[in-house]
Amino acid sequence: MRKLLFSAVLAFAFSTAVQAGGLMTNTNYHIAFDRMFARGATTEIDAAYSNPAGLAWGHEGWQLSLNFQKPWQNRDIETTIPHFLANPQLGYAGYDIHQKFNGKASAPIVPALFASYKKDNWAFSAMIGIVGSGGFVKYEEGIPMFNVMTMGKIFEQSVTAHMANPQSPIITPEMYDINSEVKGKQYIYGGQINITRKINDYFSAAIGLRANYYDGYNRGFVNATTKQQLGGQQLMDLQLDVTQRAWGFAPIVSIDYHQGPLTIAARYEFRAKLNTKNDTKALNVTMMGQQIDIKGMAEQMGNEATLKTLAAAAGDQMAEKIKNYMPDEHVRYDMPSLFVVAAGYEFTPKLRAALEYHFFDDKHAKMADDRQKTLDHGTHEILAGIEYDISKKFTISCGGQRTDYGITDEYQQNTSFACDSYSVGLGGAWNITEKMRLNFSYFCSLYSDYTHNQQKYLGTPYAGKDVYSRTNHVVGVGLDYKF
């Protein structure tokens, strides 16, 4: 009995394992990126992030830029498990699961602020924004691994009780309702400063530092109750509420070659170690009237003694998984190192184009449970963009990006999954005055669905699959000002 209860809690805790930061590193802070993408060779104000060394060739004096973006995203999971829990010996044909779990990801208006000052051969710049992830995700009907595990545990326990007492009923999914919800938040706020030096007529270099602050939580519950005509009895109630926060720092170096219409630039951002600390507000389970308050056990016995008790009841592997949610435990969500190389060319005074490459070294950015080791490779991105001045007042631009994650079946989780994508963006700029420019943009990402087939779904004897799909849309507006 206790093993079943512990396993239910552990399965619940593991199911809400949050999103890792590495594959969600943001690069779209300035609206010029949203409408063109390839900005790694820019010498304008957005170079404070995209190409700090390029500011050596930029505006003499002060520049400021304030940007606002509004994203919308869905993260959906479609689960199919035919004849789940089928047991011929008991005469039960099983329960067919075919359900789409809709995850709605949202964020309020996302701001970013840029500033730079250049005098002669020196430039100083800063940027503040949301540098990793950035938003909320909510599954109002829970997630598959949440609900499926609950159904499996209820069935397993009722069968055990029936074998001991044939008068005890076997409880199947048709006999009860599940009310569940999973939601999470993940923001990585960043503040960056840079110092740029023009070395000679063609070369410049910059050094910088970004401070990153991780703020996230994982909250969820599942409550299974028999249908009203069967008495409305509570079968299971699981609760999890954990907040995680941490600071991390990343040095940044960049170089820039600029001659006539050609600019070639490179940038390297070092890995930022984010070692979060848990603030566990709830971690407990009630099943068939029996309650286990793991958080309370940890407060009385300490984490180490509690984990040993859990290991004895449910195994070392399960105890290792729940460690990530114990009070005051530390969990890693590093931001990966990033290498960028870009080239920009001005074909005419009105027409400009750029090509860019990104490599995020996700395999060496530590994640919870060393999940980074399951990746085939780090993230590769290729970006291209073009910009054209219709007149002195108006500019239009467009761009595209291909993102290739090294995702594998072992990496994918219901609460944290990735899909390779193509992104397209377009927009323009209005030079209101010689000093003031208004940028506006729209971009969307077109994701490839990822199908995860499992011969033993979540370790059960039943075959099933999850199909992961995503959508993403962003609109933005920003104002640049030169002093």
C-alpha positions in Angstrom: 0.0 0.0 0.0 2.7 2.6 1.0 4.7 1.7 -2.1 1.7 2.5 -4.3 1.1 5.8 -2.5 4.7 6.8 -2.7 4.8 5.8 -6.4 1.8 8.0 -7.1 3.4 11.0 -5.5 6.6 10.4 -7.3 5.0 10.0 -10.7 3.1 13.2 -10.1 6.3 15.1 -9.1 8.2 13.8 -12.1 5.3 14.7 -14.5 5.5 18.3 -13.5 9.3 18.5 -14.2 9.6 21.9 -15.6 10.9 23.4 -18.7 14.6 23.5 -19.1 16.1 26.9 -20.0 18.7 25.8 -22.5 16.5 25.2 -25.6 14.4 28.3 -24.8 17.1 30.9 -24.8 15.7 34.1 -26.3 17.3 36.1 -29.1 14.4 38.4 -30.1 14.6 41.5 -27.9 14.6 44.3 -30.4 11.8 44.7 -33.0 14.5 44.9 -35.8 15.2 41.2 -35.1 11.5 40.3 -35.4 11.2 41.9 -38.8 14.6 40.8 -40.2 16.1 38.0 -37.9 19.7 38.2 -39.1 21.0 41.1 -36.9 24.4 39.7 -35.9 26.2 42.1 -38.1 24.2 45.3 -37.3 25.8 48.5 -36.2 22.5 50.1 -35.0 21.2 50.3 -31.4 20.2 46.6 -31.3 23.9 45.8 -31.6 24.0 46.3 -27.8 22.8 42.7 -27.8 23.4 41.3 -31.3 26.8 42.7 -32.1 28.4 44.9 -29.3 31.6 45.3 -31.2 29.7 46.7 -34.1 28.7 49.8 -32.1 32.2 51.2 -32.9 30.8 52.0 -36.4 27.5 53.3 -35.1 25.9 56.6 -34.1 28.2 59.1 -32.4 26.6 60.1 -29.1 23.6 58.6 -27.2 21.0 56.1 -28.4 18.0 54.7 -26.6 15.5 52.1 -27.7 12.3 50.8 -26.0 10.6 47.7 -27.4 7.4 45.8 -26.6 6.4 42.4 -27.9 3.2 40.3 -27.4 3.6 36.5 -27.9 0.9 33.8 -28.2 1.8 30.1 -28.2 0.1 26.8 -27.9 1.9 23.6 -26.7 -0.4 20.7 -27.4 -0.1 17.0 -26.7 -2.2 14.4 -28.4 -2.1 11.0 -26.6 -3.3 7.7 -28.0 -3.3 4.4 -25.9 -5.6 1.7 -27.2 -7.0 -0.8 -24.7 -5.3 0.8 -21.7 -5.4 -1.4 -18.6 -6.8 -4.4 -20.6 -6.8 -7.5 -18.4 -8.3 -10.7 -20.0 -8.0 -12.6 -16.8 -10.4 -10.1 -15.1 -12.6 -9.8 -18.2 -11.7 -6.2 -18.7 -11.2 -5.2 -22.4 -9.4 -1.9 -21.5 -10.0 1.8 -21.8 -9.2 3.6 -25.1 -7.4 6.8 -24.6 -7.4 9.3 -27.4 -7.2 12.9 -26.1 -5.7 16.2 -27.1 -4.3 18.1 -24.1 -4.2 21.8 -25.0 -1.4 23.8 -23.4 -1.9 27.6 -23.6 1.4 29.5 -23.2 1.1 33.2 -22.7 3.0 36.2 -21.5 2.1 39.8 -20.8 3.7 42.6 -22.9 7.4 41.8 -22.9 9.6 44.9 -22.8 13.3 45.3 -23.7 15.4 48.4 -23.2 18.7 49.3 -25.1 21.1 52.2 -24.5 24.5 53.1 -26.0 26.9 56.0 -26.0 29.8 56.3 -28.5 32.6 58.8 -28.5 35.5 58.5 -30.9 36.9 55.0 -30.6 35.0 53.9 -27.5 31.4 52.8 -27.1 29.5 51.8 -24.0 26.1 50.0 -24.1 23.5 48.1 -22.0 20.5 46.0 -22.5 17.7 44.8 -20.2 15.2 42.1 -21.2 13.8 38.6 -20.7 16.7 36.6 -22.0 15.4 33.1 -21.4 12.0 31.5 -21.9 9.5 34.1 -20.6 5.9 33.2 -19.9 3.3 31.0 -18.4 1.9 27.6 -19.6 -1.3 26.0 -18.4 -2.9 22.7 -19.1 -6.4 23.0 -17.8 -7.1 19.2 -18.2 -3.7 18.2 -16.9 -1.2 16.3 -18.9 -1.1 12.7 -20.2 1.6 11.4 -17.9 -0.3 13.0 -15.0 -3.7 11.5 -15.8 -2.5 8.1 -17.2 -0.4 7.4 -14.2 -3.3 8.2 -11.9 -5.6 5.8 -13.8 -2.9 3.1 -13.6 -2.4 3.5 -9.9 -6.1 3.5 -9.1 -6.6 0.3 -11.2 -3.6 -1.4 -9.8 -4.6 -0.7 -6.2 -8.2 -1.8 -6.8 -7.1 -5.0 -8.4 -4.8 -5.7 -5.4 -7.7 -5.1 -3.0 -10.0 -7.3 -5.1 -7.5 -10.2 -5.0 -7.4 -9.9 -1.2 -11.2 -9.5 -1.0 -13.4 -10.5 -3.9 -16.1 -8.3 -2.6 -13.9 -5.2 -3.2 -14.8 -3.7 -6.7 -12.3 -3.3 -9.5 -12.3 0.4 -10.3 -11.9 1.2 -14.0 -11.6 4.7 -15.7 -15.2 4.6 -16.7 -16.2 4.7 -13.1 -14.7 8.0 -12.1 -13.9 11.5 -13.2 -10.4 13.2 -13.1 -10.1 16.9 -12.4 -6.5 18.0 -13.0 -4.4 21.0 -13.9 -0.7 21.7 -14.5 0.8 25.1 -14.9 4.2 26.6 -14.8 6.1 29.9 -15.1 9.6 30.4 -16.2 11.3 33.8 -16.7 15.0 34.5 -17.0 15.5 38.2 -16.7 18.8 39.6 -18.0 20.8 42.8 -17.7 23.9 43.2 -20.0 26.6 45.8 -20.2 29.4 46.1 -22.9 32.5 48.1 -23.5 33.5 48.5 -27.2 36.9 49.6 -28.6 37.7 50.5 -32.2 41.1 49.0 -32.8 41.8 50.4 -36.2 40.0 51.4 -39.4 38.6 47.9 -39.9 38.5 46.0 -36.6 36.7 46.5 -33.3 36.2 44.3 -30.2 33.9 44.3 -27.2 33.7 42.6 -23.8 30.5 42.4 -21.8 28.8 40.7 -18.9 25.1 39.6 -18.5 23.5 39.0 -15.1 20.6 36.5 -15.3 17.9 35.9 -12.8 15.8 32.8 -13.0 12.2 32.9 -11.5 9.9 30.0 -12.0 7.3 27.8 -10.4 5.5 24.4 -11.0 2.0 23.9 -9.7 -0.5 21.2 -10.3 -3.1 18.9 -8.9 -5.0 15.8 -9.8 -8.2 14.7 -8.1 -10.0 11.5 -9.0 -13.6 11.0 -7.7 -16.1 8.3 -8.5 -19.1 9.4 -10.5 -22.0 10.7 -8.4 -24.2 7.7 -9.1 -21.4 5.6 -7.6 -21.1 7.6 -4.5 -18.7 10.5 -5.4 -15.9 8.9 -3.4 -12.4 10.5 -3.6 -9.9 8.0 -4.9 -6.8 10.2 -5.2 -5.7 13.7 -4.6 -2.2 14.9 -5.5 -0.8 18.4 -4.9 2.5 20.0 -5.9 3.6 23.7 -5.6 7.3 24.5 -5.9 9.0 27.8 -6.7 12.6 28.0 -7.9 14.9 31.0 -8.2 18.6 31.6 -8.9 21.2 34.1 -10.2 23.8 33.4 -12.9 26.4 35.4 -14.9 27.7 35.1 -18.4 30.8 36.9 -19.9 30.4 38.0 -23.5 33.1 38.7 -26.1 32.6 39.9 -29.7 34.7 41.1 -32.7 33.7 43.0 -35.8 35.3 43.6 -39.2 33.9 46.6 -41.1 35.0 47.8 -44.5 32.8 49.7 -46.9 29.6 47.8 -47.5 30.8 44.6 -45.8 30.5 43.7 -42.1 31.6 40.4 -40.6 31.0 39.8 -36.9 31.4 37.0 -34.3 30.1 36.8 -30.7 30.6 34.2 -27.9 28.5 34.1 -24.8 29.7 31.8 -22.0 27.5 29.4 -20.2 25.5 30.9 -17.3 25.2 28.5 -14.3 21.7 28.7 -12.8 21.5 26.6 -9.6 18.0 27.2 -8.4 16.8 26.6 -4.8 13.4 25.1 -4.1 10.7 26.8 -2.1 8.4 23.8 -1.7 4.9 24.9 -0.5 3.1 21.6 -1.1 4.1 18.1 -2.0 1.6 15.4 -0.8 -0.8 12.7 -1.8 -4.0 11.3 -0.5 -5.2 7.9 -1.8 -8.1 5.9 -0.6 -8.2 8.0 2.5 -4.5 7.6 3.4 -2.4 10.8 3.3 1.4 11.2 2.9 2.8 14.7 3.4 6.3 14.4 1.9 7.0 18.1 2.6 6.0 17.6 6.2 8.1 14.5 6.5 11.1 16.4 5.2 10.6 19.2 7.7 10.5 16.7 10.5 13.1 14.2 9.4 15.2 16.2 6.9 15.5 15.7 3.2 18.1 12.9 3.4 16.1 10.7 5.8 12.9 11.3 3.9 14.5 10.3 0.6 15.9 7.2 2.2 12.4 6.3 3.4 11.0 6.9 -0.1 13.8 4.8 -1.6 12.9 1.9 0.7 9.3 2.2 -0.2 9.5 3.0 -3.9 13.0 2.4 -5.1 16.2 4.5 -5.6 15.2 5.8 -9.0 11.9 7.2 -7.8 13.5 8.8 -4.8 16.1 10.4 -7.0 13.4 11.9 -9.2 11.5 13.5 -6.3 14.7 15.0 -5.0 14.2 17.9 -7.4 11.1 19.0 -5.6 12.2 18.6 -1.9 12.4 21.7 0.3 15.6 23.8 -0.2 17.0 21.3 -2.8 19.1 22.8 -5.6 18.2 22.1 -9.3 20.2 23.2 -12.3 18.7 25.1 -15.3 21.8 26.5 -17.0 21.7 28.8 -20.0 24.0 27.4 -22.7 27.0 29.0 -24.2 26.2 30.6 -27.6 28.5 31.1 -30.6 27.3 33.5 -33.4 28.9 34.4 -36.7 27.2 36.8 -39.1 27.8 38.8 -42.3 26.0 41.8 -43.6 26.3 43.5 -47.0 25.0 46.8 -48.3 24.3 46.2 -52.0 23.1 49.8 -52.5 22.4 52.7 -50.2 18.8 51.4 -50.0 19.3 47.6 -50.0 20.9 45.5 -47.3 21.0 41.8 -46.5 22.5 39.6 -43.8 23.3 35.9 -43.1 23.9 34.5 -39.7 24.6 31.2 -37.8 23.9 30.3 -34.1 25.1 27.4 -32.1 23.7 26.8 -28.6 25.8 24.2 -26.7 22.9 22.7 -24.9 24.6 19.4 -24.3 27.0 21.1 -21.9 24.4 23.3 -20.1 23.4 21.3 -17.1 19.7 20.5 -16.7 17.6 18.7 -14.0 18.6 15.0 -13.9 21.3 15.6 -16.5 18.7 15.7 -19.2 21.1 17.5 -21.5 22.9 14.2 -22.0 19.9 12.7 -23.9 20.3 15.3 -26.7 21.9 14.3 -30.0 23.6 17.7 -30.3 23.2 21.3 -29.4 20.9 23.7 -31.2 21.8 24.9 -34.7 20.1 28.0 -36.2 20.5 29.6 -39.6 19.1 33.1 -40.1 18.8 35.3 -43.2 17.2 38.8 -43.7 16.8 41.6 -46.1 16.0 45.3 -45.7 15.0 47.9 -48.2 14.5 51.7 -47.8 11.4 52.7 -49.8 12.2 56.3 -49.1 13.9 58.4 -46.5 10.9 57.9 -44.3 10.0 54.2 -44.7 11.9 50.9 -44.6 10.5 47.4 -45.1 12.2 44.1 -44.2 11.7 40.4 -43.9 13.6 37.4 -42.7 13.6 33.7 -41.9 15.2 31.3 -39.4 15.7 27.5 -39.3 16.0 26.0 -35.8 17.3 22.4 -35.4 17.3 21.0 -31.9 19.1 17.8 -31.2 16.0 16.4 -29.6 15.4 12.6 -28.9 12.6 10.5 -27.5 14.5 10.4 -24.2 14.6 14.2 -24.0 10.9 14.8 -24.7 8.6 15.2 -21.7 5.0 16.2 -21.5 5.9 19.4 -19.6 9.0 20.3 -21.5 9.2 19.4 -25.2 10.8 20.9 -28.3 9.9 20.8 -32.0 12.2 21.8 -34.8 10.9 24.9 -36.6 11.0 27.4 -39.4 10.3 31.0 -38.5 9.3 33.9 -40.8 9.1 37.6 -39.9 8.3 40.9 -41.6 7.8 44.5 -40.7 9.1 47.9 -41.2 10.3 51.2 -39.8 9.1 54.7 -40.0 11.6 57.5 -39.5 9.4 60.0 -37.8 12.2 62.5 -37.6 15.9 62.4 -38.1 16.3 61.3 -34.5 13.2 59.1 -33.9 12.4 55.8 -35.6 9.3 53.6 -35.0 9.7 49.8 -35.6 6.9 47.4 -36.1 6.8 43.7 -36.8 5.1 40.3 -36.9 6.6 36.9 -36.9 5.5 33.3 -36.5 7.1 29.9 -36.1 6.1 26.9 -38.1 6.8 23.8 -36.0 7.2 20.2 -37.1 5.1 17.8 -35.0 7.1 15.3 -33.0 5.7 11.8 -32.6 7.0 9.8 -29.6 6.0 6.1 -29.9 6.3 4.0 -26.8 5.9 0.2 -26.7 5.5 0.5 -22.9 3.9 3.9 -22.3 5.4 5.4 -19.1 6.7 2.0 -18.2 3.3 0.4 -18.4 2.7 -2.8 -20.4 0.6 -0.9 -22.9 1.7 0.6 -26.2 0.9 4.3 -26.9 2.1 7.5 -28.4 2.3 11.2 -27.8 2.2 13.7 -30.7 3.7 17.1 -29.7 2.8 20.2 -31.6 3.3 23.9 -31.1 2.3 27.3 -32.6 3.9 30.7 -32.0 2.9 34.2 -33.0 4.5 37.5 -32.0 3.7 41.1 -32.7 5.9 44.0 -31.7 6.5 47.7 -31.7 9.5 49.7 -30.6 10.9 53.3 -30.6 14.5 54.2 -31.3 15.9 57.7 -30.4 19.2 59.3 -31.1 20.6 62.2 -29.2 
